[in-house]
Amino acid sequence: MKIDQSNLNGHLILKPEGRLDSTTAGELDEVISSELTDATASLTIDFKGIDFISSKGLRVLVSAYRKLGGKEMILENVNESVMDVLKLSGLMKVFTIR
């Protein structure tokens, strides 16, 4: 999985590409774990390049949210199929979705 990343004044932005499933979710989790610090103000994950998310991908998102400790987590450019999974899982209320 390719994951572009940037950090703008404490705002971590990740842009993964491909499927977020049991094969690739660990890669995203590693990047999140290594890049999040106490100085991180928020985390944005741009889903423009993601066309599928599995339960393992959802667990990575929930884990990232917990690591943020109440700071804002934003999901951007979420396509319809990923949005359906977020709705079914009840996670629409947890993340800020743009």
Buried (B, 14 or more C-beta within 10 A) or exposed (E): BEBEEEBEEEBBBBBBBBBBBEEBBEBBBEBBEEBBEEEBEBBBBBBEBBEBBBEBBBEBBBBBBEBBEEBEBBBBBBEEEBBEBBEEBEBEEBBEBE
